């Protein structure tokens, strides 16, 4: 399951990089058509949606670090001693003591592994795939809206 999560994370990063490349190229092309009267409404519409798609694609690959107030809220929740974000937030001595307590019993080791798989899945879904989905939806919305704007302008 861990390998599957790593593969899903890599796929999300690859898709985000593709979206970043495609939207950046199309955004620069559409901005060159802003001075052409016939294409202007659809170019503005498409550029706006592309910008939103680009931002969401960037957010999906941007490292997630907690803001100052957020760290305090996370400390109230149970820590995942196998999750990098929680490990990095702990002083080394505290982490070593906490891991030693977990490693005392097999049942607590298995529980830590299961909790880690759940936390990684949740993180992947919330931190990567949510933004990636929004990026694709913005791109699709831009294609549809720009086409409608072009047709509406052509009819006039």
Backbone torsions as a table, in degrees:
resi	resn	phi	psi	omega
1	UNK	NA	-36.7	178.5
2	UNK	-61.9	-42.5	178.0
3	UNK	-62.6	-36.9	177.8
4	UNK	-64.8	-41.0	178.1
5	UNK	-64.7	-39.7	177.0
6	UNK	-63.7	-42.2	178.9
7	UNK	-64.7	-42.0	178.4
8	UNK	-64.3	-38.1	177.6
9	UNK	-65.7	-42.1	177.9
10	UNK	-64.9	-39.7	177.8
11	UNK	-64.4	-40.7	178.6
12	UNK	-63.3	-42.7	178.7
13	UNK	-63.9	-41.1	178.8
14	UNK	-63.6	-46.0	178.9
15	UNK	-63.3	-39.5	178.1
16	UNK	-64.8	-41.5	178.4
17	UNK	-64.5	-37.2	176.1
18	UNK	-64.0	-45.5	179.4
19	UNK	-63.0	-39.7	179.2
20	UNK	-62.1	-46.1	-179.5
21	UNK	-64.4	-50.3	-177.4
22	UNK	-63.1	-47.8	-177.5
23	UNK	-66.9	-36.3	179.2
24	UNK	-65.8	-42.4	178.6
25	UNK	-65.3	-49.3	-179.1
26	UNK	-65.3	-33.7	177.3
27	UNK	-64.4	-44.8	179.1
28	UNK	-65.6	-37.1	177.6
29	UNK	-67.6	-44.5	-177.8
30	UNK	-67.1	-31.7	178.3
31	UNK	-68.2	-24.8	177.4
32	UNK	-73.5	-13.8	-178.7
33	UNK	-100.4	10.4	-178.9
34	UNK	-68.9	-24.5	-178.8
35	UNK	-89.9	-2.6	177.9
36	UNK	-92.6	114.7	-172.6
37	UNK	-54.3	-43.9	-176.3
38	UNK	-69.7	-33.9	-178.3
39	UNK	-95.3	-8.8	-172.6
40	UNK	-56.9	-50.2	-178.6
41	UNK	-60.7	-43.1	-179.8
42	UNK	-72.1	-33.5	178.5
43	UNK	-67.0	-41.2	177.8
44	UNK	-64.7	-44.6	179.4
45	UNK	-61.2	-49.5	-178.4
46	UNK	-63.0	-42.5	-179.8
47	UNK	-62.0	-39.7	178.6
48	UNK	-62.8	-47.1	178.7
49	UNK	-66.7	-37.3	177.8
50	UNK	-63.6	-38.7	178.0
51	UNK	-62.5	-43.3	177.4
52	UNK	-63.3	-44.4	178.8
53	UNK	-61.5	-40.3	178.9
54	UNK	-64.6	-42.7	179.8
55	UNK	-62.7	-46.1	179.2
56	UNK	-64.8	-37.5	177.3
57	UNK	-64.2	-40.8	177.2
58	UNK	-65.3	-39.5	178.8
59	UNK	-64.4	-30.2	-179.0
60	UNK	-71.2	-25.2	178.8
61	UNK	-105.4	-6.4	179.9
62	UNK	-69.7	130.6	178.0
63	UNK	-59.4	141.0	-177.5
64	UNK	-99.9	111.2	176.1
65	UNK	-116.7	137.5	-178.8
66	UNK	-69.6	144.8	173.7
67	UNK	-75.0	162.9	-175.1
68	UNK	-51.2	-46.4	-179.8
69	UNK	-72.1	-24.6	-178.3
70	UNK	-70.5	-33.5	-178.6
71	UNK	-60.8	-38.4	179.5
72	UNK	-65.2	-39.7	179.3
73	UNK	-65.5	-38.1	-179.5
74	UNK	-67.4	-29.8	-178.2
75	UNK	-68.4	-24.8	178.0
76	UNK	-73.7	-29.1	179.9
77	UNK	-79.4	154.4	177.5
78	UNK	-61.1	137.0	-178.7
79	UNK	-84.6	145.3	174.6
80	UNK	-99.7	107.7	-175.1
81	UNK	-73.2	-4.5	177.9
82	UNK	-109.3	0.1	-177.8
83	UNK	-99.2	124.4	-171.3
84	UNK	-55.8	-37.0	-177.7
85	UNK	-66.3	-38.1	179.0
86	UNK	-76.1	-38.4	179.5
87	UNK	-62.4	-44.3	-178.3
88	UNK	-65.1	-24.5	-178.3
89	UNK	-82.9	-9.7	-176.8
90	UNK	-100.4	143.1	170.4
91	UNK	-63.7	150.7	-173.7
92	UNK	-59.3	-45.4	-178.5
93	UNK	-61.9	-40.9	178.6
94	UNK	-65.0	-39.8	179.2
95	UNK	-64.8	-44.0	179.9
96	UNK	-62.1	-44.0	178.5
97	UNK	-63.4	-42.9	-179.0
98	UNK	-65.7	-42.3	178.5
99	UNK	-66.5	-37.8	178.0
100	UNK	-61.3	-39.5	178.6
101	UNK	-65.6	-39.8	179.3
102	UNK	-66.7	-39.8	-174.9
103	UNK	-76.6	-4.3	-179.9
104	UNK	-67.7	-33.5	-177.0
105	UNK	-126.1	140.9	177.8
106	UNK	-60.5	-39.1	-177.4
107	UNK	-63.3	-36.3	179.2
108	UNK	-73.9	-28.4	175.2
109	UNK	-66.9	-46.3	178.7
110	UNK	-63.3	-40.4	178.1
111	UNK	-62.5	-41.8	178.5
112	UNK	-63.1	-39.8	178.7
113	UNK	-65.5	-43.2	-179.7
114	UNK	-66.6	-43.3	177.2
115	UNK	-60.8	-39.8	179.5
116	UNK	-64.1	-42.6	177.1
117	UNK	-60.9	-41.3	178.2
118	UNK	-65.5	-44.7	-179.4
119	UNK	-65.0	-39.6	177.6
120	UNK	-64.9	-40.6	178.6
121	UNK	-63.4	-45.0	179.4
122	UNK	-63.0	-44.5	179.5
123	UNK	-61.5	-44.6	-179.3
124	UNK	-61.5	-43.4	-178.9
125	UNK	-68.1	-45.0	-176.1
126	UNK	-79.4	-36.8	-172.3
127	UNK	-90.9	-25.9	-176.8
128	UNK	-116.1	-59.4	-171.5
129	UNK	-69.2	-29.2	177.3
130	UNK	-62.9	-49.3	179.7
131	UNK	-69.1	-36.0	178.6
132	UNK	-64.5	-41.9	176.6
133	UNK	-61.8	-44.6	178.6
134	UNK	-62.8	-36.0	178.2
135	UNK	-63.8	-47.8	178.9
136	UNK	-63.7	-39.7	178.7
137	UNK	-65.3	-39.2	177.5
138	UNK	-65.2	-40.7	178.1
139	UNK	-62.4	-47.8	178.6
140	UNK	-61.7	-43.2	177.5
141	UNK	-61.1	-37.6	178.7
142	UNK	-66.2	-41.1	178.0
143	UNK	-62.3	-46.2	-178.9
144	UNK	-66.2	-47.6	-177.8
145	UNK	-65.0	-39.9	179.0
146	UNK	-67.3	-36.9	176.7
147	UNK	-65.4	-43.5	177.6
148	UNK	-62.9	-43.2	178.6
149	UNK	-63.1	-39.5	178.6
150	UNK	-65.3	-46.1	-179.7
151	UNK	-64.8	-43.2	179.6
152	UNK	-62.2	-38.6	178.9
153	UNK	-70.4	-35.1	-179.7
154	UNK	-70.4	-33.3	-179.1
155	UNK	-70.3	-32.9	-176.9
156	UNK	-68.5	NA	NA
